[in-house]
Amino acid sequence: MIFTRRSAFLCVASLASVFIIGGAASFTPLERYYFQRQAEQNNVPLRLAAESLRAALDRYAPLPALIAERPSLTQLLSRPDDGALVAQVNEDLRQTASVVRASDVFLMDITGKTLAAASYLGPESNLDRNFSYKTYFAQALRGDLSSFQVYGTTTGEQGYFYAAPVEDGDRIVGVLAIRFNITAFESVWRGADSEFAVFDSNDFILMSSRPDWHFRAMRPLSDATRQVIAQNLQYPIDRIDLLPITTRSLSESAQYLSIEGDRRESFVMSSLKLPDRNWTIASLSPTTPATLNALRTLLIAGLTILLILVGLLAYLLRQARHLEKLSQQEKAKRALEVAVADRTAELRQALADLEQTQTELVQAGKLAGLGQMSAALSHELNQPLAAVKTYSDNARAFLRRENIKEADENLGRISKMVDRMASISAHLRNFARRPQQAIGAVQLDAVVQDALGVVDVRLNSEGGRVVYNLADSDVYVIGGHVRLQQVIVNLINNALDAMAGQNDPVVELSVSGTSLRVRDTGAGLDPEISNQIFDPFFTTKAPGKGLGLGLSISYNIVSDFGGTLTVTNHQDGGAIFCVMLLPATSEHMAAQ
C-alpha cells in the first residue's frame, strides 16, 4: 500500500512539473487566459492615461494662434532692431509662459531666427537661434496650426511644440511657437503599478515611465527614417538604439512582450491608438501576477487530484484494517477504562490543589486590601494630625499668655480637625469598593475655603502662597463636602511638593463654572508617566516623601461624584490638575 501511495504522489508531481516546465518555454493556455485577463484590467488605467495626455496636449493647441494676434508681435517683426520693443515683448512672453505654465514661448521671423522668447533671462535661451529646419516652423509658415513632438536641443528636455503663423494683414510675417515639458506625465506614470510608453508610427518611443526606454526603437529603423530624424533634430540621433524585445500576440490590442537586458523582463502590453497624432500609448504590466495565478490554479488542481487519490487510498486502508481493529477493540476498551480511572484520580487531586490555591489567593487578596486600607488611612490622617499638633501648640502658648480668645479659637480648630479625622475614618473607601457616603449639593466656594484652612498650616510653616480666583461663590456641585475638601487639599499639597526648592512657591487655584483648576510652576510631568500618575502607590517623590496614594484617592473620589480629574502641562511650565464636577440640580438643592 505504501508503494501505491508514493506512486500516486509522484504521478501528480510529474504532471505539475510538465505544466511548469512547459510554461517556461511557451506559455500554456492557462497562462494565456490569465495574460488576457490582465490585459483587460490594464484597459482602464490605459484609457485614463490616454485621455489625460490628450486633454493636456489639446489644452495648449489654441494658445499659439491667440498669442500670435498681439499687435506687439507684428510691430517687433517689422522693427527687429527696436531694443525697447524687444524688451517689452520678451517680458510679455515670459509672463504669458508663466500663466499658461509653458516651458517657453518664442517668436521667429520668416527666416526662422528667434527675435523674442519667454526664456530670455535663462542661460539656455532660444534668443537669436534659428529653427527654420524644424517641421513645425515650416508648417506654420505655410499657414497651418502645427504640432510636433521634438527633443529639446537647447534645454536637453523633452518638449511638445505648437506653432502658429503671425499675420500682418494677409501676409505671414513670422511664427509664434509654444513649448511645454511632457516629463510631468512620466512622473505621474512612475507611481502606477504598470509601465507606460508612447511611441510613434515608426514604433519609436517618445515618452515612457522608464527613463532607459527613452528614444529607443521597438523595431529596426530604416536609413530614410534615420535621415529625417537627423535632419529635423526630432530625436537625439546619437541615442537611438534598438530595444531588444520579442512579442507574441494575445489579442487584437494586447501582446506578450519580453525585453532582454541585464535581466530579462516580461510584460503584458495593452495598447491604444491616438489617431489624431498617429501615436500609440501602451500600458505594460509585469507578467508575474498572471504567472503566479496560473501556477496557483495548477497547484490547486494538482492538490485536488492528490487529495482525491489520498482519500481513495485512505478508504482502502481503512477497509483493510477494519478486521484488525475489531480484534483489538476489547483490548483497547480495557486500556481505556484503566486510563480513565487514572485520569479521574489525577483530576480529583488537581481539584483539591485548585481549591487550596483558591483559598490562599482569597487570603492574599484580603491581606492586600488590608494593606491598602492601612496605607490610605495613614496618608489621609497625616495632614489633619499635623494641623492638630500645630493648633494644640498654639493653644498652649496662648494659655500661657492668658489669651483665652485665641486659645479658644485654636481649640475650636482642633475640634474641627478631630471631626474631619473621624469623618475620614468613617467614609474613606479603598480602591476596590465603592463608598457608602451619600452625595448631594455642596457649595464649591465653602469647600475651597475649608481646604485653604487646612493647608494654611503648611503654608505658615514652610512658606508659599495660594492665589484663589473665585468665579461665582454661589456655585453648587454634586459631591460630598469632606471628601471634595480632601481632593482639593491633596492637589494643593501635590502642587507645593512639585515646587519644592523655590523661594516663593505660588499655587494658582481658580474656579470657572463647575470646573476647579490647580496649577503649579514646577517642572511639569514627563509624558512617559502621565498615564500612570493616578495609579495607586505610583509616586515621583523621593523615598519617605509620599506613598503615591493622594492622587489615586482623589481620582476615585471625583469619579464617585460623577466628575473627572485630569492633568496636563502648562505651556509656560508646571502642571495643571483640573477637577470637572456635575452641577447640582434643583432636585439636589431641594434635598438639602
C-alpha positions, -999 to 999 in steps of 0.1 A, spaced: 0 0 0 29 24 7 43 18 -28 9 27 -43 6 60 -23 41 71 -33 34 62 -69 3 84 -69 21 113 -54 50 110 -79 24 110 -108 8 142 -96 42 159 -91 54 148 -125 22 162 -141 27 196 -123 64 197 -135 53 191 -171 30 221 -169 55 243 -151 84 235 -174 62 238 -205 51 272 -193 87 284 -192 93 276 -228 60 287 -243 31 298 -221 3 274 -216 -34 280 -224 -39 287 -187 -12 313 -187 -26 329 -219 -60 331 -202 -46 350 -172 -25 372 -195 -56 382 -214 -74 389 -181 -45 411 -170 -46 429 -204 -84 436 -198 -76 450 -164 -49 473 -180 -75 489 -203 -90 511 -176 -58 529 -165 -47 529 -201 -78 549 -212 -73 573 -183 -37 579 -192 -46 584 -229 -74 609 -220 -51 627 -196 -24 630 -223 -49 641 -250 -65 667 -227 -32 682 -218 -20 684 -254 -53 699 -266 -52 725 -238 -22 742 -255 -35 738 -291 -53 772 -294 -27 792 -274 -2 800 -303 -29 814 -325 -43 835 -297 -9 849 -287 0 855 -323 -28 881 -326 -10 905 -303 -1 937 -322 33 940 -304 45 909 -322 39 923 -357 55 955 -346 86 937 -335 87 917 -367 87 950 -386 112 967 -362 135 939 -350 162 964 -340 140 983 -316 156 974 -282 128 988 -261 102 968 -281 123 937 -279 125 940 -241 87 946 -238 79 916 -260 104 894 -241 87 903 -208 52 898 -222 61 864 -234 77 855 -201 46 864 -182 25 845 -207 46 814 -203 43 817 -165 5 820 -167 -1 791 -191 27 770 -175 46 766 -207 84 758 -209 89 785 -234 71 809 -258 92 824 -286 88 845 -318 106 838 -350 108 858 -382 102 842 -416 138 831 -418 135 811 -386 155 834 -364 142 839 -328 136 876 -321 120 872 -286 115 844 -261 100 839 -227 133 822 -217 153 854 -225 166 856 -189 177 820 -187 212 806 -196 197 783 -223 175 809 -240 163 804 -276 171 841 -285 190 845 -318 187 808 -326 174 797 -360 148 770 -362 140 771 -399 148 734 -402 121 725 -377 90 708 -393 66 728 -370 82 761 -383 77 751 -419 41 740 -414 32 773 -395 49 793 -422 25 778 -447 -3 790 -426 -11 758 -407 -16 753 -370 10 727 -363 22 705 -335 53 683 -335 70 662 -308 107 670 -306 137 667 -284 148 699 -268 181 705 -285 186 737 -265 175 727 -230 180 690 -233 145 682 -222 116 666 -239 90 690 -252 59 692 -273 56 722 -296 27 741 -311 33 768 -337 10 793 -355 17 820 -381 19 856 -371 0 876 -398 1 913 -408 -30 917 -429 -29 890 -455 9 884 -451 26 859 -428 55 878 -412 66 853 -386 59 822 -365 49 821 -328 58 787 -311 50 774 -276 67 745 -259 57 727 -227 75 700 -208 60 665 -211 81 649 -183 52 656 -159 33 627 -175 62 604 -169 65 614 -133 28 605 -127 31 573 -146 61 562 -124 37 560 -95 15 535 -112 16 497 -110 22 494 -147 48 509 -170 36 534 -197 51 542 -231 41 564 -261 55 556 -295 50 569 -330 42 553 -363 78 541 -366 75 524 -332 99 549 -318 94 555 -280 87 592 -274 77 591 -237 79 564 -211 78 559 -173 111 541 -177 139 566 -185 160 538 -200 134 533 -227 135 570 -239 142 574 -276 146 537 -283 131 519 -312 108 489 -308 118 477 -343 147 485 -366 146 520 -383 152 524 -419 180 546 -432 154 570 -446 137 573 -413 170 580 -395 179 607 -421 146 625 -415 152 623 -377 187 637 -381 176 665 -404 147 677 -382 166 671 -349 133 654 -339 151 630 -316 187 627 -303 201 607 -332 232 597 -311 209 579 -285 187 560 -309 191 523 -301 170 492 -306 151 479 -276 157 441 -276 122 428 -275 102 398 -286 65 399 -288 36 374 -291 0 383 -298 -26 377 -271 -55 395 -287 -62 424 -311 -49 450 -287 -27 430 -263 7 414 -266 31 394 -245 64 413 -246 98 401 -234 127 425 -231 163 412 -228 189 432 -209 208 430 -177 178 410 -165 150 395 -186 117 413 -181 83 402 -194 51 423 -197 15 421 -208 12 451 -231 -22 467 -239 -21 495 -264 -45 522 -276 -42 543 -308 -42 581 -307 -51 587 -344 -51 625 -342 -14 624 -336 -6 590 -352 7 578 -318 1 547 -298 0 547 -260 7 514 -242 4 500 -207 29 473 -198 22 453 -166 46 427 -153 35 391 -161 45 379 -126 9 382 -112 -6 363 -141 21 336 -140 15 332 -102 -22 330 -107 -17 303 -134 7 284 -112 -17 287 -82 -46 274 -102 -24 245 -114 -12 237 -79 -48 238 -66 -59 214 -94 -29 191 -86 -36 192 -49 -73 184 -56 -63 153 -76 -38 144 -49 -64 147 -22 -88 125 -41 -62 98 -45 -52 101 -9 -89 98 1 -92 67 -20 -61 52 -6 -73 60 29 -106 43 23 -89 12 11 -65 11 41 -95 17 64 -113 -13 49 -81 -35 51 -76 -26 88 -112 -29 98 -109 -66 109 -77 -59 128 -95 -31 147 -123 -54 156 -100 -78 172 -83 -50 191 -114 -33 204 -117 -53 235 -81 -48 244 -84 -11 237 -116 -8 258 -98 -23 288 -69 0 283 -93 30 280 -110 21 313 -77 20 331 -66 53 316 -100 69 325 -96 57 361 -61 71 363 -71 103 348 -101 106 371 -77 102 401 -54 129 387 -84 153 382 -96 148 418 -61 157 430 -60 187 407 -93 199 420 -81 196 456 -50 215 447 -71 242 429 -94 246 460 -63 250 482 -48 276 458 -80 295 456 -82 297 494 -47 310 495 -54 336 468 -85 348 487 -64 352 519 -37 370 500 -64 394 485 -77 401 519 -42 409 532 -35 431 502 -68 450 507 -60 454 544 -26 468 535 -41 493 510 -67 504 536 -39 509 563 -17 529 539 -47 550 528 -58 558 563 -22 567 573 -19 590 543 -53 607 548 -49 613 585 -13 626 583 -23 661 573 -51 667 599 -28 653 626 -1 678 617 -27 705 619 -39 694 653 -3 693 666 2 729 654 -31 742 668 -25 725 702 9 740 705 -6 774 696 -34 769 722 -9 761 750 11 792 741 -20 814 741 -30 799 775 4 808 790 -2 843 778 -37 842 792 -50 849 757 -83 830 762 -99 841 729 -71 829 706 -67 797 727 -104 790 723 -102 796 685 -73 771 683 -92 746 704 -122 750 680 -99 743 651 -86 712 668 -122 701 673 -129 705 636 -97 686 627 -108 658 650 -143 658 634 -126 657 600 -104 627 610 -135 609 623 -153 615 590 -122 603 571 -120 572 592 -157 565 587 -160 572 550 -127 566 533 -131 539 508 -104 517 493 -97 512 456 -119 480 452 -151 491 469 -175 520 463 -181 543 493 -215 543 511 -214 581 520 -242 599 503 -235 627 479 -256 658 472 -254 695 465 -224 713 481 -213 749 478 -179 748 459 -166 780 475 -173 768 510 -154 736 503 -124 755 489 -123 778 519 -122 749 543 -95 733 522 -74 765 523 -78 765 561 -62 730 562 -32 740 540 -27 773 559 -7 753 585 18 741 559 20 775 542 27 792 575 54 767 584 71 761 551 62 793 531 44 797 499 10 812 488 -23 801 473 -38 826 449 -76 818 448 -96 832 419 -133 827 426 -157 829 397 -190 826 415 -194 819 452 -230 805 447 -218 776 425 -233 743 438 -219 710 426 -226 673 432 -203 658 458 -195 653 495 -181 682 515 -154 663 534 -142 642 505 -142 671 480 -123 691 506 -97 663 508 -93 663 470 -85 700 470 -61 696 499 -43 668 481 -40 688 449 -26 719 467 -1 698 486 9 680 455 15 714 437 36 726 467 57 694 466 62 699 428 77 734 436 99 723 464 131 744 465 115 776 451 119 807 472 83 818 469 61 790 455 27 801 443 -2 778 437 -29 792 414 -64 779 423 -93 790 401 -130 782 397 -148 785 364 -184 772 364 -182 737 379 -146 733 370 -117 738 395 -81 741 384 -49 739 404 -17 750 387 19 749 399 51 763 384 72 732 389 90 711 363 57 696 349 50 660 341 71 636 320 48 625 291 60 589 296 45 587 332 14 609 327 -8 579 321 4 564 355 0 595 377 -33 583 391 -23 547 398 -21 536 434 13 537 450 28 555 420 50 584 430 78 605 417 89 617 451 120 606 469 116 576 493 99 585 525 83 616 510 50 600 500 31 568 494 17 576 460 -19 574 472 -31 610 473 -38 614 435 -52 579 432 -76 585 461 -86 620 447 -92 604 413 -116 578 428 -134 604 449 -140 627 419 -151 597 398 -176 587 426 -191 622 422 -196 616 385 -168 640 376 -133 637 361 -98 645 373 -73 652 345 -37 666 343 -19 685 316 13 705 313 10 743 311 27 759 281 46 783 304 58 754 327 43 734 355 13 712 356 -25 719 358 -49 695 376 -85 700 365 -115 688 385 -147 688 364 -178 683 386 -215 679 378 -237 710 385 -263 705 413 -299 705 400 -330 719 417 -338 684 430 -304 682 447 -309 716 462 -344 707 475 -330 676 491 -305 696 513 
